[in-house]
Amino acid sequence: MMADQYTEVTKKGFGSRLGNSFVGILIGIVLIIGSIYVLFTNEGRVDISKIASSAAEISSEKLSTDGVLENKLVSSTGVLSSDQLLGDDLFLKPGRNIVLQRKVEMYSWVENTSSKSKKELGGSETTETTYTYSKKWTDSPKAAGEFRHPEGHENPERAHENADFKVATAKVGIYELDPSMASFPALSPLQLNEQKVNLSGDLKVASKKYLFSGKGTISAPQVGDLRISYISLPEGSKVTIFGKLAENSIMPYLDKDNNRIYRLFLGDRGMAIDELKGEYKTTIWLMRLIGFLMMWIGLGMIFEPLSVLLDILPMLGSVSRFMVGVITFLVSLAVSIVIIIVSMIVHNLLILLIVLAITAAVVVWQLTQRKKK
């Protein structure tokens, strides 16, 4: 045992492992069914960038006089502003912020776990688990009771919490929007100085990024010390908003399929649509990967009892796991591709009509050839 590191060794018998592997078959089946659902529904995901591309573009400097656009999807690019000042009611004085997030990190004990297992002759398995404790800044400190070895690793209760803030009213150019309902772009770090904050007690400005409170220093903290930072969307940012035109306001828009868009982007309309396209592609490929992994893991769990039986001779069990892993990888990849292609056809009316037309043409051709024969 080293300082702040503890190792535990557990042993699981062959019968227990075999029983758990059969339970794993049920979990594997659920994973496979879930993967089919994920892969199939993912291809029907709506590309919001296409909806945004259909929005009518209006000037943010004068009210639209086109009555046809009322209650329709529009986009407008302009300067984001508000009549209100926004702070956090604790440390940060009210300033020209539209959206604000406070992050409170505490220097805390954290637990890291690593395990390694060894198969033994006869099918049993020995697992060595190492718990390592170190100190670092975190905004989600754990109580000592949540640690495997709480003695000497006590974290005090955090004095302040993370918090989000938005102004009650805001505008893009002359158009009003509802900050409580809108989605905003990524926030940027807020530069701090003594003029922007309320200093009391041991609270001090430690850098342009952090406030610090505690018994140590920002470079040599003690457990329980706090560092506080902010990110914000400042007033004056050039943004593009998508939503429904409602007189002098832009509000949430729902299309006929209940797809919602009410969102602000940094930059112009073209940049906003490109960002939406990028998000769509990333999500599609991420969900494809997740669906494939669910199927691969599920198939592996179904065949796990075979590998456990062969673990009576550990080398045989290892070889079987490798072979099962390779075979199930190839099967999962092939099946996932088939599901994706079928889902693309089903969810795309044009592709579906083309496939049906080709199928009908092939059937007619075959019937014609049979009559000639």
C-alpha positions as CSV (number, residue, x, y, z in Angstrom):
1,M,0.0,0.0,0.0
2,M,1.3,3.4,-1.0
3,A,0.2,6.8,0.5
4,D,-3.3,7.5,-0.8
5,Q,-3.4,4.3,-2.8
6,Y,-5.2,1.2,-1.8
7,T,-5.4,-2.2,-3.5
8,E,-8.1,-4.8,-3.1
9,V,-8.1,-8.3,-4.5
10,T,-11.3,-10.2,-5.1
11,K,-11.9,-13.7,-6.5
12,K,-14.9,-14.9,-8.4
13,G,-15.5,-18.6,-8.8
14,F,-16.3,-20.4,-12.1
15,G,-19.9,-21.1,-11.2
16,S,-20.6,-17.5,-10.3
17,R,-19.0,-16.2,-13.5
18,L,-20.9,-18.7,-15.7
19,G,-24.2,-17.7,-14.1
20,N,-23.5,-14.0,-14.6
21,S,-22.6,-14.7,-18.3
22,F,-26.0,-16.2,-18.9
23,V,-27.6,-13.1,-17.3
24,G,-25.5,-11.1,-19.7
25,I,-27.2,-12.8,-22.7
26,L,-30.5,-11.0,-21.7
27,I,-28.6,-7.7,-21.5
28,G,-27.0,-8.4,-24.9
29,I,-30.4,-9.0,-26.5
30,V,-31.6,-5.7,-25.1
31,L,-28.5,-4.0,-26.5
32,I,-29.0,-5.5,-29.9
33,I,-32.7,-4.4,-30.0
34,G,-31.7,-1.0,-28.8
35,S,-29.0,-0.7,-31.5
36,I,-31.5,-1.5,-34.2
37,Y,-33.8,1.2,-32.9
38,V,-30.9,3.8,-32.6
39,L,-29.6,3.0,-36.1
40,F,-33.0,3.0,-37.8
41,T,-34.4,6.2,-36.2
42,N,-31.2,8.1,-36.5
43,E,-31.4,8.2,-40.3
44,G,-34.8,9.9,-40.0
45,R,-33.3,12.7,-37.9
46,V,-34.4,16.1,-39.1
47,D,-31.7,18.3,-40.6
48,I,-32.5,21.6,-39.0
49,S,-30.1,23.4,-41.3
50,K,-32.5,22.7,-44.2
51,I,-35.4,24.3,-42.2
52,A,-33.2,27.2,-41.4
53,S,-32.3,27.6,-45.1
54,S,-35.9,28.1,-45.9
55,A,-36.3,31.1,-43.5
56,A,-37.0,34.5,-45.0
57,E,-34.2,36.9,-44.3
58,I,-35.3,40.3,-42.8
59,S,-33.4,43.4,-41.8
60,S,-32.8,43.9,-38.1
61,E,-32.8,47.7,-38.5
62,K,-36.4,48.2,-39.5
63,L,-39.7,46.4,-38.9
64,S,-40.9,44.1,-41.7
65,T,-43.9,45.5,-43.5
66,D,-44.5,42.3,-45.4
67,G,-47.7,40.9,-43.8
68,V,-47.1,37.6,-45.5
69,L,-44.1,36.9,-43.2
70,E,-46.2,37.2,-40.0
71,N,-46.0,34.0,-38.0
72,K,-43.5,32.6,-40.6
73,L,-39.9,31.4,-40.1
74,V,-37.5,34.3,-40.5
75,S,-33.8,35.0,-39.8
76,S,-32.3,38.3,-38.9
77,T,-28.7,39.4,-38.3
78,G,-27.9,42.3,-36.0
79,V,-26.5,43.5,-32.7
80,L,-27.6,41.8,-29.5
81,S,-28.6,44.2,-26.8
82,S,-30.6,44.6,-23.6
83,D,-31.8,47.4,-21.4
84,Q,-30.8,45.4,-18.3
85,L,-27.5,44.8,-16.6
86,L,-26.7,41.3,-15.5
87,G,-24.5,40.0,-12.6
88,D,-24.7,36.9,-10.4
89,D,-26.1,38.5,-7.2
90,L,-23.0,37.3,-5.2
91,F,-19.6,38.4,-6.5
92,L,-20.0,39.8,-10.0
93,K,-21.4,43.3,-10.3
94,P,-24.2,43.9,-12.9
95,G,-22.6,44.4,-16.3
96,R,-23.4,44.4,-20.1
97,N,-24.0,40.7,-20.2
98,I,-26.9,38.9,-22.0
99,V,-26.1,35.4,-20.6
100,L,-23.9,34.5,-17.7
101,Q,-22.6,31.3,-16.1
102,R,-20.8,31.1,-12.8
103,K,-18.5,28.1,-12.2
104,V,-17.4,27.3,-8.7
105,E,-14.6,24.8,-8.3
106,M,-13.3,23.5,-5.0
107,Y,-9.9,22.0,-4.4
108,S,-10.9,18.5,-3.4
109,W,-10.0,14.9,-2.9
110,V,-10.9,12.8,-6.0
111,E,-10.9,9.1,-6.4
112,N,-9.6,7.2,-9.4
113,T,-10.2,3.5,-9.9
114,S,-8.3,1.0,-12.1
115,S,-8.8,-2.8,-12.3
116,K,-7.0,-5.7,-13.9
117,S,-8.3,-9.2,-14.0
118,K,-6.5,-12.6,-14.4
119,K,-8.2,-15.8,-15.4
120,E,-7.0,-18.9,-13.5
121,L,-6.9,-22.6,-14.2
122,G,-10.3,-24.0,-13.5
123,G,-12.3,-21.0,-14.6
124,S,-12.0,-18.7,-11.6
125,E,-11.0,-15.0,-12.0
126,T,-9.0,-12.8,-9.7
127,T,-9.5,-9.0,-9.9
128,E,-7.1,-6.5,-8.5
129,T,-8.7,-3.1,-8.0
130,T,-6.6,0.0,-7.1
131,Y,-8.1,3.1,-5.6
132,T,-5.9,6.2,-5.9
133,Y,-6.7,9.5,-4.2
134,S,-5.4,12.9,-5.3
135,K,-6.3,16.5,-5.0
136,K,-7.5,18.7,-7.8
137,W,-9.9,21.5,-8.8
138,T,-13.4,20.2,-9.6
139,D,-16.9,21.7,-9.8
140,S,-18.5,18.4,-8.6
141,P,-16.7,17.4,-5.4
142,K,-17.8,14.2,-3.8
143,A,-18.5,13.6,-0.1
144,A,-16.0,11.3,1.7
145,G,-18.9,8.7,2.1
146,E,-18.9,8.2,-1.7
147,F,-15.3,7.0,-1.6
148,R,-14.2,3.4,-1.2
149,H,-11.7,4.6,1.5
150,P,-13.1,7.8,3.0
151,E,-10.6,8.0,5.9
152,G,-8.4,11.0,5.4
153,H,-10.2,12.1,2.2
154,E,-12.9,14.3,3.6
155,N,-14.2,17.1,1.5
156,P,-16.0,20.0,3.1
157,E,-19.3,21.1,1.7
158,R,-18.9,23.6,-1.1
159,A,-20.0,27.1,0.0
160,H,-21.3,28.2,-3.3
161,E,-22.8,26.5,-6.4
162,N,-22.6,26.8,-10.1
163,A,-25.4,29.0,-11.5
164,D,-26.8,30.3,-14.8
165,F,-28.3,33.7,-15.5
166,K,-30.1,35.5,-18.4
167,V,-31.5,38.9,-18.8
168,A,-35.3,39.0,-18.8
169,T,-35.5,40.9,-22.1
170,A,-33.2,41.3,-25.1
171,K,-33.2,42.4,-28.7
172,V,-31.5,41.6,-32.0
173,G,-31.5,45.0,-33.7
174,I,-35.0,46.3,-33.1
175,Y,-36.6,42.8,-32.8
176,E,-37.4,41.6,-29.3
177,L,-36.7,38.0,-28.2
178,D,-37.4,35.9,-25.1
179,P,-34.1,34.9,-23.5
180,S,-35.7,32.3,-21.3
181,M,-36.9,30.3,-24.4
182,A,-34.0,30.9,-26.9
183,S,-30.9,28.8,-27.3
184,F,-27.7,30.9,-27.3
185,P,-24.3,30.4,-28.8
186,A,-21.3,29.1,-26.8
187,L,-20.2,31.6,-24.1
188,S,-16.7,33.0,-23.8
189,P,-14.5,33.6,-20.6
190,L,-15.3,36.8,-18.8
191,Q,-12.2,38.9,-17.9
192,L,-12.2,39.8,-14.2
193,N,-10.8,42.8,-12.3
194,E,-11.5,44.5,-9.0
195,Q,-13.9,47.0,-10.6
196,K,-16.2,44.2,-11.8
197,V,-16.5,42.2,-8.6
198,N,-17.7,42.6,-5.0
199,L,-14.8,41.7,-2.7
200,S,-15.5,40.6,0.9
201,G,-13.9,38.4,3.5
202,D,-10.9,36.5,2.0
203,L,-12.2,36.7,-1.6
204,K,-9.6,38.1,-4.0
205,V,-9.0,38.5,-7.7
206,A,-6.4,35.9,-8.4
207,S,-6.1,36.4,-12.1
208,K,-8.0,37.8,-15.1
209,K,-9.9,34.5,-15.1
210,Y,-10.4,33.5,-11.4
211,L,-11.6,34.8,-8.1
212,F,-10.1,32.9,-5.1
213,S,-11.3,32.2,-1.6
214,G,-9.6,30.0,1.0
215,K,-6.7,29.3,3.3
216,G,-4.1,28.7,0.6
217,T,-3.4,30.5,-2.7
218,I,-4.5,30.0,-6.2
219,S,-1.1,28.3,-7.0
220,A,-0.9,26.4,-3.7
221,P,-4.4,25.7,-2.6
222,Q,-5.7,23.6,0.3
223,V,-8.6,21.2,0.4
224,G,-11.8,23.3,0.6
225,D,-10.5,26.4,-1.2
226,L,-12.6,27.9,-4.0
227,R,-11.9,29.4,-7.4
228,I,-14.7,31.1,-9.2
229,S,-14.8,31.9,-12.9
230,Y,-17.5,33.2,-15.3
231,I,-18.3,32.8,-19.0
232,S,-20.7,35.1,-20.8
233,L,-22.3,36.3,-24.0
234,P,-21.7,40.1,-23.9
235,E,-24.0,42.8,-25.2
236,G,-23.0,44.1,-28.6
237,S,-22.3,40.7,-30.1
238,K,-23.2,40.3,-33.8
239,V,-25.7,37.4,-34.0
240,T,-28.2,35.8,-36.3
241,I,-31.5,34.6,-34.9
242,F,-34.0,32.1,-36.3
243,G,-37.6,32.1,-35.2
244,K,-41.2,33.1,-35.9
245,L,-41.9,36.7,-36.8
246,A,-44.6,38.1,-34.5
247,E,-45.0,41.9,-35.1
248,N,-41.9,43.5,-33.5
249,S,-40.7,40.2,-31.9
250,I,-39.1,37.0,-33.0
251,M,-40.5,34.0,-31.1
252,P,-40.1,30.2,-31.1
253,Y,-41.1,28.6,-34.5
254,L,-42.7,25.2,-34.9
255,D,-43.1,23.7,-38.3
256,K,-45.9,21.3,-39.3
257,D,-43.9,18.3,-37.9
258,N,-43.3,20.1,-34.6
259,N,-39.6,20.7,-35.3
260,R,-38.7,23.7,-33.1
261,I,-36.1,26.4,-34.0
262,Y,-35.5,29.4,-31.8
263,R,-31.8,29.9,-31.7
264,L,-29.1,32.6,-31.9
265,F,-25.7,32.1,-33.6
266,L,-22.6,34.3,-33.6
267,G,-22.0,35.8,-37.0
268,D,-24.1,36.0,-40.1
269,R,-26.8,33.8,-41.6
270,G,-24.4,31.7,-43.7
271,M,-22.2,30.9,-40.7
272,A,-25.3,29.9,-38.7
273,I,-26.5,27.5,-41.4
274,D,-23.0,26.0,-41.8
275,E,-22.9,25.4,-38.0
276,L,-26.3,23.7,-38.1
277,K,-25.1,21.5,-41.0
278,G,-21.9,20.6,-39.0
279,E,-24.0,19.7,-35.9
280,Y,-26.3,17.5,-38.0
281,K,-23.5,15.5,-39.6
282,T,-21.6,15.1,-36.3
283,T,-24.8,13.8,-34.6
284,I,-25.6,11.4,-37.4
285,W,-22.2,9.8,-37.4
286,L,-22.0,9.8,-33.6
287,M,-25.3,7.9,-33.3
288,R,-24.2,5.5,-36.1
289,L,-21.1,4.7,-34.0
290,I,-23.1,4.3,-30.8
291,G,-25.6,2.0,-32.6
292,F,-22.8,-0.2,-34.0
293,L,-21.0,-0.4,-30.6
294,M,-24.3,-1.4,-28.9
295,M,-24.7,-4.2,-31.4
296,W,-21.1,-5.4,-31.2
297,I,-21.1,-5.4,-27.4
298,G,-24.5,-7.1,-27.4
299,L,-23.4,-9.9,-29.7
300,G,-20.2,-10.3,-27.6
301,M,-22.3,-10.8,-24.4
302,I,-24.5,-13.4,-26.1
303,F,-21.4,-15.5,-26.8
304,E,-19.7,-14.8,-23.5
305,P,-20.9,-18.1,-21.8
306,L,-18.8,-20.0,-24.4
307,S,-15.7,-18.1,-23.5
308,V,-16.3,-18.6,-19.8
309,L,-16.6,-22.3,-20.3
310,L,-13.3,-22.3,-22.2
311,D,-11.7,-20.3,-19.4
312,I,-11.2,-23.6,-17.6
313,L,-8.0,-23.4,-19.7
314,P,-7.3,-19.6,-19.6
315,M,-5.5,-19.6,-23.0
316,L,-8.5,-21.2,-24.7
317,G,-10.8,-18.5,-23.2
318,S,-8.6,-15.7,-24.4
319,V,-8.4,-17.2,-27.9
320,S,-12.2,-17.6,-28.0
321,R,-12.7,-14.0,-26.9
322,F,-10.4,-12.7,-29.7
323,M,-12.2,-14.8,-32.3
324,V,-15.6,-13.9,-31.1
325,G,-14.6,-10.2,-31.0
326,V,-13.4,-10.3,-34.6
327,I,-16.4,-12.2,-35.9
328,T,-19.0,-10.2,-34.0
329,F,-17.2,-7.0,-35.2
330,L,-17.6,-8.0,-38.8
331,V,-21.2,-9.1,-38.3
332,S,-22.1,-6.0,-36.4
333,L,-20.6,-3.8,-39.1
334,A,-22.4,-5.6,-41.9
335,V,-25.8,-5.6,-40.2
336,S,-25.4,-1.9,-39.1
337,I,-24.7,-0.9,-42.7
338,V,-27.7,-2.8,-43.9
339,I,-30.0,-1.2,-41.3
340,I,-28.6,2.3,-42.2
341,I,-29.2,1.7,-45.9
342,V,-32.8,0.4,-45.3
343,S,-33.5,3.2,-43.0
344,M,-32.3,5.8,-45.5
345,I,-34.6,4.3,-48.1
346,V,-37.6,4.2,-45.8
347,H,-37.0,7.8,-44.5
348,N,-36.3,9.3,-47.9
349,L,-39.4,9.4,-50.1
350,L,-37.5,10.1,-53.3
351,I,-35.1,7.2,-52.7
352,L,-38.0,5.0,-51.7
353,L,-39.9,5.8,-55.0
354,I,-36.7,5.1,-57.0
355,V,-36.1,1.8,-55.4
356,L,-39.8,0.8,-55.9
357,A,-39.6,1.9,-59.5
358,I,-36.5,-0.2,-60.1
359,T,-38.0,-3.2,-58.3
360,A,-41.2,-2.9,-60.4
361,A,-39.1,-2.6,-63.6
362,V,-37.1,-5.7,-62.7
363,V,-40.2,-7.7,-61.9
364,V,-41.9,-6.7,-65.2
365,W,-38.7,-7.5,-67.2
366,Q,-38.5,-11.0,-65.6
367,L,-42.2,-11.7,-66.3
368,T,-41.7,-10.6,-69.9
369,Q,-38.7,-12.9,-70.3
370,R,-40.6,-15.8,-68.9
371,K,-43.5,-15.3,-71.4
372,K,-41.0,-15.2,-74.3
373,K,-39.5,-18.5,-73.1
